[in-house]
């Protein structure tokens, strides 16, 4: 049996061989689905590789995965999403 290389990220670079091997594994696992093509398998393998790269970058820079905190006020969060809601304040003033 061949030795498989499934490390998707090596030294901060994408391992193309491992990504292709993972895509073929996904293709074989999902061959019962008619709609699941090699294109879908390759997209899934690349998604895994991107997640591994995020993990790799987060090891060296913990602030890499810090996302903005949501607003505590629901009304303020809605106004941030849709600025036209500012004039529709429900207060009685």
HUVEN-V955731 format. One line per field, one symbol per residue. phi: phi as a letter, one per 20 degrees, with the letter a starting at -180 (. if undefined). Layout:
phi=???
This chain:
phi=.ffeddefcclmcfeffffffffffffffdffeffedffffffffffffffffffffffecfefefefffffeffffffffcffffedfefef
